[in-house]
Amino acid sequence: MSCDLLGWPADGPTLRLDHERFAYAGKFVMSSTGKAVARDDGSIVAAVAFNEDRTDPRRCWLRYVTVRADRRGEGIGPRLCAFVRDRALAREFESVRIAVNNPYAYEALHRVGFGFTGETTGIAELVLSFPPAEGREERYRSGLEAFADRDLTDEERSFVADRLERGTPGRLDDASQE
């Protein structure tokens, strides 16, 4: 698998994804966000859209992450996010943020170094940041507890309970190198 940066927001990159295979496919047609993709054997298996924070030009936001339906759960999304994170930091952004709406994305992004800020968006997504704030273990747990208080499927509830018992996940330090 390889990751490719298609362009920064100012470059106006667009990307057409099959809406039946990729969630948020319509968001990638817009030219106002940067785009990066993960490819396997030349075929796109994941994409991320990102842009500069409107109120803080030193912060980059990962806006939409999508993984092809038949490839979800393989760790491709978090590896692609780590790839973009590293490019943003090299471009002299001081931090990279992403808002997540499910415990699976929350866990996956923690594994590549993002940490819960304690903040939520107006639509109850949990905000994660890299570099993470101090108190990674406590913040990780408080984010999981926020999910535990929500209306979850039985599978999600079991996932959250297991992660609360297990504790903070280890980091995939070489995630952006794969």
N, C-alpha and C positions, 0 to 999 in steps of 0.2 A: 504494500500500500504506500502511496505517496501523497503528500499534501502540496497544494499549489495555491499561491496567492494570486487571484485573478485581477485584483486592483483595489486601491484605496477609494474611499468615497469620492474624492475629487476626480478620480479617473472615470467615474460613472459606469462601472461594470454592471452588466445585467446577466442573468442566467435563467434559462428556461428549463424547468424540471417537470417531470411527469407528475401531475397532481394525484394520480392514483397510487404512486409509489413513494412520494415524499410529502410529509405534512408541511404546511406553510409554503407550498410551491409558489404561490402568487406573490409572496413577499420578496422573492429573489429576482423578479422582473424589474423591480424599481431600481433606478440608477443612483439613488441618493445614499446608498450604503456600499461599503466595501464588501468584497466577496472572497471567500476561499473555499476550496473543495478538497475532498479526499477521493482519490481514484484507486481502483483495484483493477488491474489488467486493462487500463485505459478507460474504464467505465466509472462515472461518478457514483460514489456510494454515500457521500455526505456533503453537506454544504453549511456554511455559516455566513451570516450577514452582520456587519459591524459598522459603527461610526463613532465619531467624537461626541462626547457629552455636550449637550447644548449649553450647559451652564459652567462647565469646567473643561477647557480645552486640553488639560493634562490627563484627562480620563477617557479611556476608550470603552465603549459598551458593545458586548456581543449581543446582538438583537434577536436573531433567529438561528436556531440550530436544527437541522433536519438530517436524519439518517434514513436511507432507503429501507422500506418496510422489511424486506427480507434479510437485512443486515443489522437490525437493531439488537442491542445486547452484547455486541462484540467489542465495545470500547472505542469504536471509531469516532463517535461524537466528542468524547472528552479529549482524545488525542488531537483531533482537529482544533478544538478550542485551545489546547496548549500550544499548538503551532501558531495560531493567530496571536495568542497572548505574547509569545516570545517575539514575534515580529513587531507587535505594538510597542513592547518595552524597548526594543532595539531602535524604534522610531522615536524614542524619547517620551512616550506616554509614561506617566508615573504610576498609573494603576489601570487595571482592566476589570470591568464589572459585568455581571450577567444576573438576570432575574430568572428564577426557576419556579415551576408550578407543580412539580411532582417529586416524590422522595427518591426516585431512581436517578433523575438528573442531578439532584442535590448530592447524592452519594458519589456519582461518577465525577462530578466537578471537584469534590473534596479530594478525590484520589489523584487529581492532577494539580493540587496545590491551592485551589480557591478556598476561601473561608467565609462563613456566614458573618455578615456585618451586624446583624441584629435588626436590620431594616427590612421593611416590606414595601412593595409598590402599592399603588392605589387599587390594584386588582388582586391583592393578597399573594403576590409572588414573593419569594424570599430572595434577598439580594446577597450575592456572593461577590467577593473581591479578591484580586491578586495584586500585590501581596496581601496575605491575610492579616487580620488584626491579631493582637496578642490574645492568649487564652483560647487557642484553637479547639481544645477538647471541650471546654464549657460551651463555646459558641456552636460547635457541631451538635452537641446534645440539645441545646435550646432550639435549634432549627428543626431537628427531628421531632422534638416535643410539639412544636408548632404544627407540624404535619399530623402528629398523632391526635390533635384536637379537631381535625377536619373529617369530613365525610369521605372515607376511603373505601376502596374495595377490600375484600377479605385478603387478597394477595398483597395489596399495599400495606394494610394494617400489620400483617405478619412480617413483611419486610422491615417496617419501621421498628416493630418490637424487637426483632432480631438485631438490628443495628444499634438500638438503645442498649441492649444487653452487651453487645460486642465492643462498642466504643469506637473512637475515631479510626477511620481506615488508614492504612499505610499509603504512602505516596508512590505514585508511578513516576519517579524522577526522570526516567528516560522517555516519558510519554511523547514528547514533541520530537524525539529522534526517530521514531518508528515510521 
